[in-house]
Amino acid sequence: MRKKNALIVGIANKSSISAGIAAELHTHGYNILPTYINEKSLPFVKEVTDEYGVEKLFPFVVGDDEQLQGLVDHFTENGIRIDVVVHGIAFASEIKKELHEVSWKSFKQSTRISAFSLVEITRKLLEADVLNPGASILTLSYRGSQVAVEGYNMMGPVKSILESLVRGLASELGGKGIRVNAVSPGPVMTRAASGIKSFVDLINSAQKASPLDRTATLEEIGKISYEIIVNPSINGSVYLVDCGESVSFSIKC
Ligand SMILES: NC(=O)c1ccc[n+]([C@@H]2O[C@H](COP(=O)([O-])OP(=O)(O)OC[C@H]3O[C@@H](n4cnc5c(N)ncnc54)[C@H](O)[C@@H]3O)[C@@H](O)[C@H]2O)c1
């Protein structure tokens, strides 16, 4: 039987949420096809993907159309069909600024990298006809899309856009048998997260707010992501994986 292929965009290192999802996909027999952002990051990405026997990694930075075309050409030329796409990327150059201080340039760039790239990647794969019917696309959101989270600043609105894109793409691509969903974990200490002001406080608050007194592990996020990826009835959804943090309200004393 043909091994299924998962394109993973967003592994930076072992702490990346995409690494947790890739681990679960690998456990379930998927070939992992990872991207990396630049040569400096490559050894850290390989540290993750070597464990999965990955030989080829694809350079990809949002906005470099040649790289995206090169990736898709490789799939076409080698008869590689894609069953799963994990989109786990985000960037905001002015994340430390308050929302009302953010420039349009930074907001526009962040929207492209963190949200619209989901459309750009999906379109390129569709145009090349390398997505298998039944393919599943998963992106990563955060609760800051729904409520104003201190320190999350411009990323809140950008995640709202991302979640809206999930619904729009899910609705358009359902006819092709392709599903699009998002997982929305509570805070996890990763490289991207370390750029957020007072992120340690954010994790501590999330742990305190959770009725379980904790946040989700990478392994747990990987497992639920896998379930969403393979369940043929789930489409256009955003799944919270936050140990119940968002259903509680604690009174500060
Ligand atoms: N860490 C958290 O607390 C948390 C919580 C909820 C959602 N998320 C989301 O999870 C996703 C993954 O982030 P993470 O926390 O695992 O951090 P991470 O730093 O491990 O991953 C972020 C990835 O984005 C990539 N990236 C950034 N700019 C890029 C660009 N211009 N082109 C291509 N790739 C680019 C980086 O190379 C990196 O691989 C993000 O969408 C993030 O918003 C994170």
The ligand as a MOL file (V3000), in Angstrom:
LIG
                    3D

  0  0  0     0  0            999 V3000
M  V30 BEGIN CTAB
M  V30 COUNTS 44 48 0 0 0
M  V30 BEGIN ATOM
M  V30 1 N 3.4830 28.4940 20.9720 0
M  V30 2 C 2.2450 28.8110 21.3170 0
M  V30 3 O 1.9240 29.1250 22.4540 0
M  V30 4 C 1.1640 28.7220 20.2790 0
M  V30 5 C -0.1800 28.6280 20.7170 0
M  V30 6 C -1.1770 28.5630 19.7420 0
M  V30 7 C -0.8380 28.6020 18.3950 0
M  V30 8 N 0.4710 28.6910 18.0250 0 CHG=1
M  V30 9 C 0.7780 28.7320 16.5870 0
M  V30 10 O 1.5000 27.5770 16.2410 0
M  V30 11 C 2.2000 27.8460 15.0250 0
M  V30 12 C 3.6230 27.3460 15.1610 0
M  V30 13 O 4.3410 28.1630 16.0730 0
M  V30 14 P 5.2230 27.5530 17.2320 0
M  V30 15 O 4.7310 28.1170 18.4900 0
M  V30 16 O 5.3570 26.0870 17.0710 0 CHG=-1
M  V30 17 O 6.6200 28.2930 16.9860 0
M  V30 18 P 7.9210 27.8950 16.1230 0
M  V30 19 O 8.8250 29.0580 16.2430 0
M  V30 20 O 8.4280 26.5870 16.5170 0
M  V30 21 O 7.3400 27.7870 14.6420 0
M  V30 22 C 7.0620 28.9250 13.8540 0
M  V30 23 C 7.4990 28.6060 12.4450 0
M  V30 24 O 7.1540 29.6810 11.5800 0
M  V30 25 C 8.1650 29.7250 10.6040 0
M  V30 26 N 8.1430 31.0130 9.9030 0
M  V30 27 C 8.1710 32.2530 10.4650 0
M  V30 28 N 8.2150 33.1720 9.4780 0
M  V30 29 C 8.1910 32.5040 8.3060 0
M  V30 30 C 8.2310 32.8840 6.9460 0
M  V30 31 N 8.3090 34.1800 6.5800 0
M  V30 32 N 8.2010 31.9250 5.9860 0
M  V30 33 C 8.1400 30.6150 6.3280 0
M  V30 34 N 8.1210 30.1800 7.6090 0
M  V30 35 C 8.1380 31.1160 8.5750 0
M  V30 36 C 9.4380 29.5220 11.3980 0
M  V30 37 O 10.5160 29.1590 10.5710 0
M  V30 38 C 9.0030 28.4070 12.3340 0
M  V30 39 O 9.2840 27.1590 11.7460 0
M  V30 40 C 2.0590 29.3410 14.7730 0
M  V30 41 O 1.0090 29.5550 13.8510 0
M  V30 42 C 1.6680 29.8660 16.1440 0
M  V30 43 O 0.9580 31.0820 16.0770 0
M  V30 44 C 1.4690 28.7460 18.9300 0
M  V30 END ATOM
M  V30 BEGIN BOND
M  V30 1 1 1 2
M  V30 2 2 2 3
M  V30 3 1 2 4
M  V30 4 1 4 5
M  V30 5 2 4 44
M  V30 6 2 5 6
M  V30 7 1 6 7
M  V30 8 2 7 8
M  V30 9 1 8 9
M  V30 10 1 8 44
M  V30 11 1 9 10
M  V30 12 1 9 42
M  V30 13 1 10 11
M  V30 14 1 11 12
M  V30 15 1 11 40
M  V30 16 1 12 13
M  V30 17 1 13 14
M  V30 18 2 14 15
M  V30 19 1 14 16
M  V30 20 1 14 17
M  V30 21 1 17 18
M  V30 22 2 18 19
M  V30 23 1 18 20
M  V30 24 1 18 21
M  V30 25 1 21 22
M  V30 26 1 22 23
M  V30 27 1 23 24
M  V30 28 1 23 38
M  V30 29 1 24 25
M  V30 30 1 25 26
M  V30 31 1 25 36
M  V30 32 1 26 27
M  V30 33 1 26 35
M  V30 34 2 27 28
M  V30 35 1 28 29
M  V30 36 1 29 30
M  V30 37 2 29 35
M  V30 38 1 30 31
M  V30 39 2 30 32
M  V30 40 1 32 33
M  V30 41 2 33 34
M  V30 42 1 34 35
M  V30 43 1 36 37
M  V30 44 1 36 38
M  V30 45 1 38 39
M  V30 46 1 40 41
M  V30 47 1 40 42
M  V30 48 1 42 43
M  V30 END BOND
M  V30 END CTAB
M  END
